[in-house]
Amino acid sequence: MTEDHVTIDATDRRIVHALQVDGRASFSRIAAVLGLGERTVARRYQRLRSRLALRVVGVSDARRFGHLDWFVRIRSTPDVVDAVGAALAGREDTSWIASLSPGTELTCIVQAGLAGADGPGTVFDQLGRRSNISSLTAQCLLAPVAGVGGWAGRLNELTAQEETELAPKPTALTEHDTHFAPTPQDRRLLRLLAEDARTSIAALAHLTATPESTVRRRVNEFVESGLLLFEVEIDPRLYGRTVEAICWLDVEPSRLTTVGNQLATHGEVAFAATTTGPTNVLAILELTSAAAMHDYLTGQLGALEGIRHVETALTGRRIKRAGPLLVHRRTT
């Protein structure tokens, strides 16, 4: 995602933290809260954005569309894994695609309906027709327990007061679990926000052929209702986290809540959720080295009661993160 020579300093990290608090906060607002110049904030953001080291993306809540998130694990030969990864990366219903070392496995998150509710042409239909895939497993992500609102490892740069000042003001809207039936204009708007959540209202209005007042109102409604969340995409290597791993945990059901609460406090855990399947907790780890992974597994994770079994795998290449791959946009 980023070139090796790109680096970030303490000020950059504060700006990244601010963007995770409010992905559409203006540069002037961020500057005022952080005690920086507006031009400084804008210049630093644009430097990282132009080098593909930073992007703020809009992530839609799958449940509001009647879908569920599935963590998919595919085993095959390296050449097939590469081809499947490239094909999956171009789909709008996939995210967080990565190969697993040594290259014979692939994992990704897929948005799909309940079993039996999907129509033809879904990801599972297409993958199921590939004879060169040796195995495929899918675990439904039931409830996130860590990493919601950003990886904790990069959210320790601001004070509690600064976070409070930046956070969007709470609203009276509370219907976060209702089904959402988007119009074609809504779908187009959400796709654009998924590519770049900081796209201006004027640009969104132009690209969707919709009045600015309507676009502003709909974006506010998406955020206030919980339909649209913001995720900051930035390479963990810029934070010194050079090793990424996926961890499958088999936890005693009575200990799930306690283990989940503890994982949420671990700076190594970028994301964790309860799942269906032979293991019931999935965690994505960001670490500084293989030795740090050993220390985490034997120390913090090993100290948690109720974990019966742990499986780990190192990721190789991260093919896709939360947002869609950027391609040339059609004008018609």
C-alpha positions as protocol buffer text, in pm:
chain_id: "A"
residue {
  index: 1
  type: MET
  ca { x: 0 y: 0 z: 0 }
}
residue {
  index: 2
  type: THR
  ca { x: 288 y: 236 z: 69 }
}
residue {
  index: 3
  type: GLU
  ca { x: 643 y: 286 z: -53 }
}
residue {
  index: 4
  type: ASP
  ca { x: 927 y: 201 z: 181 }
}
residue {
  index: 5
  type: HIS
  ca { x: 1054 y: 559 z: 204 }
}
residue {
  index: 6
  type: VAL
  ca { x: 727 y: 697 z: 344 }
}
residue {
  index: 7
  type: THR
  ca { x: 755 y: 773 z: 714 }
}
residue {
  index: 8
  type: ILE
  ca { x: 532 y: 937 z: 975 }
}
residue {
  index: 9
  type: ASP
  ca { x: 612 y: 1133 z: 1289 }
}
residue {
  index: 10
  type: ALA
  ca { x: 424 y: 1219 z: 1608 }
}
residue {
  index: 11
  type: THR
  ca { x: 224 y: 1497 z: 1439 }
}
residue {
  index: 12
  type: ASP
  ca { x: 118 y: 1266 z: 1156 }
}
residue {
  index: 13
  type: ARG
  ca { x: 7 y: 1007 z: 1410 }
}
residue {
  index: 14
  type: ARG
  ca { x: -205 y: 1266 z: 1590 }
}
residue {
  index: 15
  type: ILE
  ca { x: -375 y: 1359 z: 1263 }
}
residue {
  index: 16
  type: VAL
  ca { x: -440 y: 992 z: 1183 }
}
residue {
  index: 17
  type: HIS
  ca { x: -597 y: 944 z: 1527 }
}
residue {
  index: 18
  type: ALA
  ca { x: -814 y: 1253 z: 1470 }
}
residue {
  index: 19
  type: LEU
  ca { x: -935 y: 1117 z: 1136 }
}
residue {
  index: 20
  type: GLN
  ca { x: -1035 y: 789 z: 1300 }
}
residue {
  index: 21
  type: VAL
  ca { x: -1243 y: 984 z: 1552 }
}
residue {
  index: 22
  type: ASP
  ca { x: -1422 y: 1172 z: 1274 }
}
residue {
  index: 23
  type: GLY
  ca { x: -1332 y: 1073 z: 920 }
}
residue {
  index: 24
  type: ARG
  ca { x: -1494 y: 1379 z: 764 }
}
residue {
  index: 25
  type: ALA
  ca { x: -1372 y: 1638 z: 1014 }
}
residue {
  index: 26
  type: SER
  ca { x: -1248 y: 1950 z: 836 }
}
residue {
  index: 27
  type: PHE
  ca { x: -880 y: 2036 z: 840 }
}
residue {
  index: 28
  type: SER
  ca { x: -966 y: 2357 z: 1026 }
}
residue {
  index: 29
  type: ARG
  ca { x: -1147 y: 2166 z: 1301 }
}
residue {
  index: 30
  type: ILE
  ca { x: -865 y: 1913 z: 1339 }
}
residue {
  index: 31
  type: ALA
  ca { x: -612 y: 2194 z: 1347 }
}
residue {
  index: 32
  type: ALA
  ca { x: -803 y: 2386 z: 1615 }
}
residue {
  index: 33
  type: VAL
  ca { x: -834 y: 2083 z: 1846 }
}
residue {
  index: 34
  type: LEU
  ca { x: -476 y: 1964 z: 1797 }
}
residue {
  index: 35
  type: GLY
  ca { x: -321 y: 2311 z: 1822 }
}
residue {
  index: 36
  type: LEU
  ca { x: -178 y: 2298 z: 1469 }
}
residue {
  index: 37
  type: GLY
  ca { x: -202 y: 2522 z: 1166 }
}
residue {
  index: 38
  type: GLU
  ca { x: -474 y: 2433 z: 917 }
}
residue {
  index: 39
  type: ARG
  ca { x: -223 y: 2436 z: 630 }
}
residue {
  index: 40
  type: THR
  ca { x: 1 y: 2199 z: 827 }
}
residue {
  index: 41
  type: VAL
  ca { x: -281 y: 1948 z: 875 }
}
residue {
  index: 42
  type: ALA
  ca { x: -386 y: 1971 z: 508 }
}
residue {
  index: 43
  type: ARG
  ca { x: -28 y: 1942 z: 380 }
}
residue {
  index: 44
  type: ARG
  ca { x: 53 y: 1638 z: 595 }
}
residue {
  index: 45
  type: TYR
  ca { x: -271 y: 1463 z: 500 }
}
residue {
  index: 46
  type: GLN
  ca { x: -218 y: 1529 z: 129 }
}
residue {
  index: 47
  type: ARG
  ca { x: 142 y: 1403 z: 147 }
}
residue {
  index: 48
  type: LEU
  ca { x: 33 y: 1067 z: 286 }
}
residue {
  index: 49
  type: ARG
  ca { x: -278 y: 1047 z: 69 }
}
residue {
  index: 50
  type: SER
  ca { x: -91 y: 1120 z: -254 }
}
residue {
  index: 51
  type: ARG
  ca { x: 161 y: 845 z: -176 }
}
residue {
  index: 52
  type: LEU
  ca { x: -117 y: 593 z: -112 }
}
residue {
  index: 53
  type: ALA
  ca { x: -8 y: 561 z: 251 }
}
residue {
  index: 54
  type: LEU
  ca { x: -336 y: 690 z: 396 }
}
residue {
  index: 55
  type: ARG
  ca { x: -702 y: 677 z: 303 }
}
residue {
  index: 56
  type: VAL
  ca { x: -1025 y: 731 z: 494 }
}
residue {
  index: 57
  type: VAL
  ca { x: -1299 y: 496 z: 369 }
}
residue {
  index: 58
  type: GLY
  ca { x: -1667 y: 468 z: 445 }
}
residue {
  index: 59
  type: VAL
  ca { x: -1771 y: 122 z: 562 }
}
residue {
  index: 60
  type: SER
  ca { x: -2140 y: 26 z: 549 }
}
residue {
  index: 61
  type: ASP
  ca { x: -2295 y: -192 z: 819 }
}
residue {
  index: 62
  type: ALA
  ca { x: -2370 y: -521 z: 640 }
}
residue {
  index: 63
  type: ARG
  ca { x: -2655 y: -608 z: 877 }
}
residue {
  index: 64
  type: ARG
  ca { x: -2849 y: -299 z: 773 }
}
residue {
  index: 65
  type: PHE
  ca { x: -2859 y: -439 z: 417 }
}
residue {
  index: 66
  type: GLY
  ca { x: -2979 y: -779 z: 537 }
}
residue {
  index: 67
  type: HIS
  ca { x: -2630 y: -926 z: 499 }
}
residue {
  index: 68
  type: LEU
  ca { x: -2373 y: -1083 z: 729 }
}
residue {
  index: 69
  type: ASP
  ca { x: -1996 y: -1064 z: 731 }
}
residue {
  index: 70
  type: TRP
  ca { x: -1820 y: -1396 z: 668 }
}
residue {
  index: 71
  type: PHE
  ca { x: -1453 y: -1472 z: 726 }
}
residue {
  index: 72
  type: VAL
  ca { x: -1349 y: -1700 z: 440 }
}
residue {
  index: 73
  type: ARG
  ca { x: -1040 y: -1921 z: 432 }
}
residue {
  index: 74
  type: ILE
  ca { x: -935 y: -2076 z: 102 }
}
residue {
  index: 75
  type: ARG
  ca { x: -665 y: -2340 z: 51 }
}
residue {
  index: 76
  type: SER
  ca { x: -505 y: -2414 z: -285 }
}
residue {
  index: 77
  type: THR
  ca { x: -175 y: -2388 z: -474 }
}
residue {
  index: 78
  type: PRO
  ca { x: 6 y: -2050 z: -483 }
}
residue {
  index: 79
  type: ASP
  ca { x: -86 y: -1976 z: -846 }
}
residue {
  index: 80
  type: VAL
  ca { x: -454 y: -2036 z: -778 }
}
residue {
  index: 81
  type: VAL
  ca { x: -443 y: -1834 z: -456 }
}
residue {
  index: 82
  type: ASP
  ca { x: -303 y: -1536 z: -647 }
}
residue {
  index: 83
  type: ALA
  ca { x: -569 y: -1561 z: -917 }
}
residue {
  index: 84
  type: VAL
  ca { x: -854 y: -1597 z: -667 }
}
residue {
  index: 85
  type: GLY
  ca { x: -720 y: -1307 z: -461 }
}
residue {
  index: 86
  type: ALA
  ca { x: -709 y: -1080 z: -764 }
}
residue {
  index: 87
  type: ALA
  ca { x: -1063 y: -1178 z: -866 }
}
residue {
  index: 88
  type: LEU
  ca { x: -1203 y: -1125 z: -516 }
}
residue {
  index: 89
  type: ALA
  ca { x: -1029 y: -789 z: -477 }
}
residue {
  index: 90
  type: GLY
  ca { x: -1233 y: -641 z: -761 }
}
residue {
  index: 91
  type: ARG
  ca { x: -1567 y: -718 z: -595 }
}
residue {
  index: 92
  type: GLU
  ca { x: -1762 y: -466 z: -388 }
}
residue {
  index: 93
  type: ASP
  ca { x: -1866 y: -731 z: -134 }
}
residue {
  index: 94
  type: THR
  ca { x: -1513 y: -827 z: -25 }
}
residue {
  index: 95
  type: SER
  ca { x: -1259 y: -669 z: 209 }
}
residue {
  index: 96
  type: TRP
  ca { x: -946 y: -748 z: 412 }
}
residue {
  index: 97
  type: ILE
  ca { x: -804 y: -993 z: 158 }
}
residue {
  index: 98
  type: ALA
  ca { x: -464 y: -1143 z: 242 }
}
residue {
  index: 99
  type: SER
  ca { x: -253 y: -1442 z: 152 }
}
residue {
  index: 100
  type: LEU
  ca { x: -122 y: -1657 z: 434 }
}
residue {
  index: 101
  type: SER
  ca { x: 242 y: -1765 z: 444 }
}
residue {
  index: 102
  type: PRO
  ca { x: 377 y: -1962 z: 266 }
}
residue {
  index: 103
  type: GLY
  ca { x: 126 y: -1866 z: -5 }
}
residue {
  index: 104
  type: THR
  ca { x: -105 y: -2168 z: -23 }
}
residue {
  index: 105
  type: GLU
  ca { x: -397 y: -2002 z: 160 }
}
residue {
  index: 106
  type: LEU
  ca { x: -608 y: -1691 z: 126 }
}
residue {
  index: 107
  type: THR
  ca { x: -841 y: -1519 z: 371 }
}
residue {
  index: 108
  type: CYS
  ca { x: -1096 y: -1246 z: 321 }
}
residue {
  index: 109
  type: ILE
  ca { x: -1417 y: -1100 z: 460 }
}
residue {
  index: 110
  type: VAL
  ca { x: -1726 y: -1132 z: 243 }
}
residue {
  index: 111
  type: GLN
  ca { x: -2062 y: -963 z: 282 }
}
residue {
  index: 112
  type: ALA
  ca { x: -2334 y: -1211 z: 193 }
}
residue {
  index: 113
  type: GLY
  ca { x: -2684 y: -1313 z: 295 }
}
residue {
  index: 114
  type: LEU
  ca { x: -2788 y: -1606 z: 510 }
}
residue {
  index: 115
  type: ALA
  ca { x: -2745 y: -1956 z: 371 }
}
residue {
  index: 116
  type: GLY
  ca { x: -3020 y: -2029 z: 122 }
}
residue {
  index: 117
  type: ALA
  ca { x: -3098 y: -1661 z: 70 }
}
residue {
  index: 118
  type: ASP
  ca { x: -2826 y: -1581 z: -183 }
}
residue {
  index: 119
  type: GLY
  ca { x: -2903 y: -1565 z: -550 }
}
residue {
  index: 120
  type: PRO
  ca { x: -2684 y: -1696 z: -830 }
}
residue {
  index: 121
  type: GLY
  ca { x: -2350 y: -1529 z: -886 }
}
residue {
  index: 122
  type: THR
  ca { x: -2251 y: -1483 z: -522 }
}
residue {
  index: 123
  type: VAL
  ca { x: -1892 y: -1526 z: -404 }
}
residue {
  index: 124
  type: PHE
  ca { x: -1963 y: -1870 z: -258 }
}
residue {
  index: 125
  type: ASP
  ca { x: -2129 y: -1987 z: -581 }
}
residue {
  index: 126
  type: GLN
  ca { x: -1828 y: -1881 z: -786 }
}
residue {
  index: 127
  type: LEU
  ca { x: -1569 y: -2022 z: -549 }
}
residue {
  index: 128
  type: GLY
  ca { x: -1760 y: -2349 z: -520 }
}
residue {
  index: 129
  type: ARG
  ca { x: -1729 y: -2405 z: -894 }
}
residue {
  index: 130
  type: ARG
  ca { x: -1348 y: -2389 z: -887 }
}
residue {
  index: 131
  type: SER
  ca { x: -1214 y: -2745 z: -897 }
}
residue {
  index: 132
  type: ASN
  ca { x: -860 y: -2627 z: -813 }
}
residue {
  index: 133
  type: ILE
  ca { x: -958 y: -2505 z: -464 }
}
residue {
  index: 134
  type: SER
  ca { x: -876 y: -2783 z: -220 }
}
residue {
  index: 135
  type: SER
  ca { x: -1088 y: -2649 z: 68 }
}
residue {
  index: 136
  type: LEU
  ca { x: -1300 y: -2352 z: 167 }
}
residue {
  index: 137
  type: THR
  ca { x: -1436 y: -2262 z: 510 }
}
residue {
  index: 138
  type: ALA
  ca { x: -1657 y: -1970 z: 607 }
}
residue {
  index: 139
  type: GLN
  ca { x: -1718 y: -1845 z: 959 }
}
residue {
  index: 140
  type: CYS
  ca { x: -1992 y: -1591 z: 1023 }
}
residue {
  index: 141
  type: LEU
  ca { x: -1865 y: -1290 z: 1219 }
}
residue {
  index: 142
  type: LEU
  ca { x: -2128 y: -1267 z: 1492 }
}
residue {
  index: 143
  type: ALA
  ca { x: -2024 y: -964 z: 1696 }
}
residue {
  index: 144
  type: PRO
  ca { x: -1707 y: -752 z: 1701 }
}
residue {
  index: 145
  type: VAL
  ca { x: -1529 y: -744 z: 2037 }
}
residue {
  index: 146
  type: ALA
  ca { x: -1219 y: -538 z: 1952 }
}
residue {
  index: 147
  type: GLY
  ca { x: -1100 y: -295 z: 1688 }
}
residue {
  index: 148
  type: VAL
  ca { x: -1436 y: -129 z: 1624 }
}
residue {
  index: 149
  type: GLY
  ca { x: -1362 y: 232 z: 1541 }
}
residue {
  index: 150
  type: GLY
  ca { x: -1000 y: 162 z: 1459 }
}
residue {
  index: 151
  type: TRP
  ca { x: -700 y: -38 z: 1574 }
}
residue {
  index: 152
  type: ALA
  ca { x: -610 y: 52 z: 1934 }
}
residue {
  index: 153
  type: GLY
  ca { x: -240 y: 49 z: 1846 }
}
residue {
  index: 154
  type: ARG
  ca { x: -279 y: 379 z: 1661 }
}
residue {
  index: 155
  type: LEU
  ca { x: -541 y: 538 z: 1884 }
}
residue {
  index: 156
  type: ASN
  ca { x: -325 y: 651 z: 2173 }
}
residue {
  index: 157
  type: GLU
  ca { x: -199 y: 979 z: 2030 }
}
residue {
  index: 158
  type: LEU
  ca { x: -475 y: 1215 z: 2152 }
}
residue {
  index: 159
  type: THR
  ca { x: -592 y: 1302 z: 2498 }
}
residue {
  index: 160
  type: ALA
  ca { x: -942 y: 1213 z: 2613 }
}
residue {
  index: 161
  type: GLN
  ca { x: -1032 y: 1584 z: 2593 }
}
residue {
  index: 162
  type: GLU
  ca { x: -913 y: 1608 z: 2232 }
}
residue {
  index: 163
  type: GLU
  ca { x: -1113 y: 1298 z: 2137 }
}
residue {
  index: 164
  type: THR
  ca { x: -1424 y: 1445 z: 2301 }
}
residue {
  index: 165
  type: GLU
  ca { x: -1385 y: 1774 z: 2114 }
}
residue {
  index: 166
  type: LEU
  ca { x: -1340 y: 1597 z: 1781 }
}
residue {
  index: 167
  type: ALA
  ca { x: -1614 y: 1334 z: 1819 }
}
residue {
  index: 168
  type: PRO
  ca { x: -1934 y: 1404 z: 1624 }
}
residue {
  index: 169
  type: LYS
  ca { x: -2210 y: 1531 z: 1846 }
}
residue {
  index: 170
  type: PRO
  ca { x: -2459 y: 1259 z: 1952 }
}
residue {
  index: 171
  type: THR
  ca { x: -2802 y: 1270 z: 1792 }
}
residue {
  index: 172
  type: ALA
  ca { x: -3149 y: 1157 z: 1887 }
}
residue {
  index: 173
  type: LEU
  ca { x: -3152 y: 889 z: 1617 }
}
residue {
  index: 174
  type: THR
  ca { x: -3129 y: 544 z: 1777 }
}
residue {
  index: 175
  type: GLU
  ca { x: -3266 y: 303 z: 1516 }
}
residue {
  index: 176
  type: HIS
  ca { x: -2932 y: 141 z: 1435 }
}
residue {
  index: 177
  type: ASP
  ca { x: -3068 y: -208 z: 1373 }
}
residue {
  index: 178
  type: THR
  ca { x: -3342 y: -134 z: 1123 }
}
residue {
  index: 179
  type: HIS
  ca { x: -3320 y: -269 z: 768 }
}
residue {
  index: 180
  type: PHE
  ca { x: -3202 y: -17 z: 509 }
}
residue {
  index: 181
  type: ALA
  ca { x: -3342 y: -18 z: 155 }
}
residue {
  index: 182
  type: PRO
  ca { x: -3109 y: 206 z: -45 }
}
residue {
  index: 183
  type: THR
  ca { x: -3214 y: 390 z: -358 }
}
residue {
  index: 184
  type: PRO
  ca { x: -2985 y: 376 z: -665 }
}
residue {
  index: 185
  type: GLN
  ca { x: -2859 y: 724 z: -567 }
}
residue {
  index: 186
  type: ASP
  ca { x: -2784 y: 598 z: -213 }
}
residue {
  index: 187
  type: ARG
  ca { x: -2585 y: 306 z: -352 }
}
residue {
  index: 188
  type: ARG
  ca { x: -2384 y: 535 z: -577 }
}
residue {
  index: 189
  type: LEU
  ca { x: -2318 y: 773 z: -288 }
}
residue {
  index: 190
  type: LEU
  ca { x: -2208 y: 492 z: -55 }
}
residue {
  index: 191
  type: ARG
  ca { x: -1974 y: 353 z: -323 }
}
residue {
  index: 192
  type: LEU
  ca { x: -1808 y: 693 z: -361 }
}
residue {
  index: 193
  type: LEU
  ca { x: -1769 y: 728 z: 16 }
}
residue {
  index: 194
  type: ALA
  ca { x: -1620 y: 378 z: 28 }
}
residue {
  index: 195
  type: GLU
  ca { x: -1352 y: 491 z: -217 }
}
residue {
  index: 196
  type: ASP
  ca { x: -1275 y: 813 z: -29 }
}
residue {
  index: 197
  type: ALA
  ca { x: -1486 y: 916 z: 269 }
}
residue {
  index: 198
  type: ARG
  ca { x: -1339 y: 1268 z: 259 }
}
residue {
  index: 199
  type: THR
  ca { x: -1478 y: 1348 z: -85 }
}
residue {
  index: 200
  type: SER
  ca { x: -1637 y: 1691 z: -66 }
}
residue {
  index: 201
  type: ILE
  ca { x: -2012 y: 1741 z: -71 }
}
residue {
  index: 202
  type: ALA
  ca { x: -1977 y: 1939 z: -394 }
}
residue {
  index: 203
  type: ALA
  ca { x: -1788 y: 1654 z: -564 }
}
residue {
  index: 204
  type: LEU
  ca { x: -2035 y: 1393 z: -436 }
}
residue {
  index: 205
  type: ALA
  ca { x: -2324 y: 1601 z: -567 }
}
residue {
  index: 206
  type: HIS
  ca { x: -2159 y: 1631 z: -908 }
}
residue {
  index: 207
  type: LEU
  ca { x: -2076 y: 1262 z: -934 }
}
residue {
  index: 208
  type: THR
  ca { x: -2427 y: 1153 z: -830 }
}
residue {
  index: 209
  type: ALA
  ca { x: -2613 y: 1429 z: -1017 }
}
residue {
  index: 210
  type: THR
  ca { x: -2788 y: 1518 z: -690 }
}
residue {
  index: 211
  type: PRO
  ca { x: -2835 y: 1859 z: -525 }
}
residue {
  index: 212
  type: GLU
  ca { x: -2573 y: 1941 z: -262 }
}
residue {
  index: 213
  type: SER
  ca { x: -2839 y: 1989 z: 6 }
}
residue {
  index: 214
  type: THR
  ca { x: -2970 y: 1637 z: -56 }
}
residue {
  index: 215
  type: VAL
  ca { x: -2622 y: 1484 z: -50 }
}
residue {
  index: 216
  type: ARG
  ca { x: -2533 y: 1664 z: 274 }
}
residue {
  index: 217
  type: ARG
  ca { x: -2856 y: 1547 z: 437 }
}
residue {
  index: 218
  type: ARG
  ca { x: -2812 y: 1184 z: 324 }
}
residue {
  index: 219
  type: VAL
  ca { x: -2448 y: 1164 z: 439 }
}
residue {
  index: 220
  type: ASN
  ca { x: -2549 y: 1301 z: 779 }
}
residue {
  index: 221
  type: GLU
  ca { x: -2832 y: 1048 z: 800 }
}
residue {
  index: 222
  type: PHE
  ca { x: -2601 y: 760 z: 706 }
}
residue {
  index: 223
  type: VAL
  ca { x: -2359 y: 854 z: 985 }
}
residue {
  index: 224
  type: GLU
  ca { x: -2618 y: 939 z: 1251 }
}
residue {
  index: 225
  type: SER
  ca { x: -2810 y: 616 z: 1197 }
}
residue {
  index: 226
  type: GLY
  ca { x: -2496 y: 403 z: 1226 }
}
residue {
  index: 227
  type: LEU
  ca { x: -2523 y: 282 z: 867 }
}
residue {
  index: 228
  type: LEU
  ca { x: -2190 y: 439 z: 771 }
}
residue {
  index: 229
  type: LEU
  ca { x: -1870 y: 410 z: 974 }
}
residue {
  index: 230
  type: PHE
  ca { x: -1525 y: 546 z: 893 }
}
residue {
  index: 231
  type: GLU
  ca { x: -1206 y: 345 z: 881 }
}
residue {
  index: 232
  type: VAL
  ca { x: -858 y: 490 z: 838 }
}
residue {
  index: 233
  type: GLU
  ca { x: -649 y: 274 z: 608 }
}
residue {
  index: 234
  type: ILE
  ca { x: -280 y: 312 z: 687 }
}
residue {
  index: 235
  type: ASP
  ca { x: -2 y: 58 z: 661 }
}
residue {
  index: 236
  type: PRO
  ca { x: 79 y: -83 z: 1009 }
}
residue {
  index: 237
  type: ARG
  ca { x: 445 y: -88 z: 908 }
}
residue {
  index: 238
  type: LEU
  ca { x: 447 y: 290 z: 947 }
}
residue {
  index: 239
  type: TYR
  ca { x: 386 y: 222 z: 1318 }
}
residue {
  index: 240
  type: GLY
  ca { x: 667 y: -33 z: 1335 }
}
residue {
  index: 241
  type: ARG
  ca { x: 425 y: -327 z: 1314 }
}
residue {
  index: 242
  type: THR
  ca { x: 595 y: -545 z: 1054 }
}
residue {
  index: 243
  type: VAL
  ca { x: 428 y: -877 z: 1138 }
}
residue {
  index: 244
  type: GLU
  ca { x: 58 y: -942 z: 1087 }
}
residue {
  index: 245
  type: ALA
  ca { x: -106 y: -1263 z: 1205 }
}
residue {
  index: 246
  type: ILE
  ca { x: -451 y: -1417 z: 1219 }
}
residue {
  index: 247
  type: CYS
  ca { x: -543 y: -1599 z: 1536 }
}
residue {
  index: 248
  type: TRP
  ca { x: -830 y: -1846 z: 1577 }
}
residue {
  index: 249
  type: LEU
  ca { x: -932 y: -1906 z: 1939 }
}
residue {
  index: 250
  type: ASP
  ca { x: -1148 y: -2179 z: 2086 }
}
residue {
  index: 251
  type: VAL
  ca { x: -1291 y: -2018 z: 2400 }
}
residue {
  index: 252
  type: GLU
  ca { x: -1521 y: -2164 z: 2661 }
}
residue {
  index: 253
  type: PRO
  ca { x: -1866 y: -2008 z: 2595 }
}
residue {
  index: 254
  type: SER
  ca { x: -1896 y: -1887 z: 2953 }
}
residue {
  index: 255
  type: ARG
  ca { x: -1567 y: -1696 z: 2910 }
}
residue {
  index: 256
  type: LEU
  ca { x: -1640 y: -1533 z: 2573 }
}
residue {
  index: 257
  type: THR
  ca { x: -1743 y: -1196 z: 2715 }
}
residue {
  index: 258
  type: THR
  ca { x: -1445 y: -1177 z: 2950 }
}
residue {
  index: 259
  type: VAL
  ca { x: -1195 y: -1279 z: 2681 }
}
residue {
  index: 260
  type: GLY
  ca { x: -1349 y: -1033 z: 2435 }
}
residue {
  index: 261
  type: ASN
  ca { x: -1326 y: -748 z: 2685 }
}
residue {
  index: 262
  type: GLN
  ca { x: -961 y: -829 z: 2747 }
}
residue {
  index: 263
  type: LEU
  ca { x: -876 y: -849 z: 2377 }
}
residue {
  index: 264
  type: ALA
  ca { x: -1022 y: -500 z: 2334 }
}
residue {
  index: 265
  type: THR
  ca { x: -752 y: -365 z: 2568 }
}
residue {
  index: 266
  type: HIS
  ca { x: -460 y: -528 z: 2385 }
}
residue {
  index: 267
  type: GLY
  ca { x: -268 y: -294 z: 2156 }
}
residue {
  index: 268
  type: GLU
  ca { x: -162 y: -592 z: 1943 }
}
residue {
  index: 269
  type: VAL
  ca { x: -523 y: -671 z: 1845 }
}
residue {
  index: 270
  type: ALA
  ca { x: -632 y: -480 z: 1534 }
}
residue {
  index: 271
  type: PHE
  ca { x: -969 y: -656 z: 1519 }
}
residue {
  index: 272
  type: ALA
  ca { x: -1149 y: -941 z: 1692 }
}
residue {
  index: 273
  type: ALA
  ca { x: -1496 y: -1091 z: 1671 }
}
residue {
  index: 274
  type: THR
  ca { x: -1694 y: -1390 z: 1788 }
}
residue {
  index: 275
  type: THR
  ca { x: -1769 y: -1638 z: 1510 }
}
residue {
  index: 276
  type: THR
  ca { x: -1944 y: -1955 z: 1413 }
}
residue {
  index: 277
  type: GLY
  ca { x: -1743 y: -2268 z: 1340 }
}
residue {
  index: 278
  type: PRO
  ca { x: -1496 y: -2495 z: 1522 }
}
residue {
  index: 279
  type: THR
  ca { x: -1332 y: -2187 z: 1679 }
}
residue {
  index: 280
  type: ASN
  ca { x: -1544 y: -1908 z: 1818 }
}
residue {
  index: 281
  type: VAL
  ca { x: -1314 y: -1603 z: 1827 }
}
residue {
  index: 282
  type: LEU
  ca { x: -1114 y: -1459 z: 1539 }
}
residue {
  index: 283
  type: ALA
  ca { x: -841 y: -1199 z: 1602 }
}
residue {
  index: 284
  type: ILE
  ca { x: -612 y: -1009 z: 1366 }
}
residue {
  index: 285
  type: LEU
  ca { x: -282 y: -914 z: 1529 }
}
residue {
  index: 286
  type: GLU
  ca { x: -32 y: -640 z: 1440 }
}
residue {
  index: 287
  type: LEU
  ca { x: 312 y: -696 z: 1595 }
}
residue {
  index: 288
  type: THR
  ca { x: 664 y: -559 z: 1575 }
}
residue {
  index: 289
  type: SER
  ca { x: 837 y: -895 z: 1518 }
}
residue {
  index: 290
  type: ALA
  ca { x: 801 y: -1272 z: 1535 }
}
residue {
  index: 291
  type: ALA
  ca { x: 956 y: -1257 z: 1882 }
}
residue {
  index: 292
  type: ALA
  ca { x: 688 y: -1006 z: 1985 }
}
residue {
  index: 293
  type: MET
  ca { x: 424 y: -1250 z: 1863 }
}
residue {
  index: 294
  type: HIS
  ca { x: 577 y: -1523 z: 2079 }
}
residue {
  index: 295
  type: ASP
  ca { x: 570 y: -1290 z: 2378 }
}
residue {
  index: 296
  type: TYR
  ca { x: 208 y: -1196 z: 2313 }
}
residue {
  index: 297
  type: LEU
  ca { x: 88 y: -1555 z: 2274 }
}
residue {
  index: 298
  type: THR
  ca { x: 268 y: -1679 z: 2582 }
}
residue {
  index: 299
  type: GLY
  ca { x: 212 y: -1367 z: 2789 }
}
residue {
  index: 300
  type: GLN
  ca { x: -105 y: -1162 z: 2746 }
}
residue {
  index: 301
  type: LEU
  ca { x: -303 y: -1421 z: 2550 }
}
residue {
  index: 302
  type: GLY
  ca { x: -174 y: -1712 z: 2756 }
}
residue {
  index: 303
  type: ALA
  ca { x: -286 y: -1540 z: 3075 }
}
residue {
  index: 304
  type: LEU
  ca { x: -651 y: -1532 z: 2969 }
}
residue {
  index: 305
  type: GLU
  ca { x: -862 y: -1804 z: 3130 }
}
residue {
  index: 306
  type: GLY
  ca { x: -1100 y: -2008 z: 2920 }
}
residue {
  index: 307
  type: ILE
  ca { x: -896 y: -2036 z: 2598 }
}
residue {
  index: 308
  type: ARG
  ca { x: -884 y: -2407 z: 2511 }
}
residue {
  index: 309
  type: HIS
  ca { x: -699 y: -2394 z: 2179 }
}
residue {
  index: 310
  type: VAL
  ca { x: -518 y: -2140 z: 1961 }
}
residue {
  index: 311
  type: GLU
  ca { x: -431 y: -2157 z: 1590 }
}
residue {
  index: 312
  type: THR
  ca { x: -216 y: -1889 z: 1430 }
}
residue {
  index: 313
  type: ALA
  ca { x: -103 y: -1802 z: 1078 }
}
residue {
  index: 314
  type: LEU
  ca { x: 115 y: -1521 z: 946 }
}
residue {
  index: 315
  type: THR
  ca { x: -25 y: -1314 z: 663 }
}
residue {
  index: 316
  type: GLY
  ca { x: 190 y: -1274 z: 356 }
}
residue {
  index: 317
  type: ARG
  ca { x: 63 y: -1005 z: 121 }
}
residue {
  index: 318
  type: ARG
  ca { x: -229 y: -777 z: 208 }
}
residue {
  index: 319
  type: ILE
  ca { x: -420 y: -755 z: -121 }
}
residue {
  index: 320
  type: LYS
  ca { x: -710 y: -540 z: -7 }
}
residue {
  index: 321
  type: ARG
  ca { x: -805 y: -357 z: 310 }
}
residue {
  index: 322
  type: ALA
  ca { x: -1139 y: -207 z: 414 }
}
residue {
  index: 323
  type: GLY
  ca { x: -1204 y: 4 z: 106 }
}
residue {
  index: 324
  type: PRO
  ca { x: -1243 y: -90 z: -260 }
}
residue {
  index: 325
  type: LEU
  ca { x: -948 y: -98 z: -495 }
}
residue {
  index: 326
  type: LEU
  ca { x: -919 y: 231 z: -677 }
}
residue {
  index: 327
  type: VAL
  ca { x: -978 y: 201 z: -1050 }
}
residue {
  index: 328
  type: HIS
  ca { x: -1037 y: 451 z: -1327 }
}
residue {
  index: 329
  type: ARG
  ca { x: -1384 y: 590 z: -1274 }
}
residue {
  index: 330
  type: ARG
  ca { x: -1625 y: 583 z: -1565 }
}
residue {
  index: 331
  type: THR
  ca { x: -1782 y: 911 z: -1668 }
}
residue {
  index: 332
  type: THR
  ca { x: -2106 y: 750 z: -1785 }
}
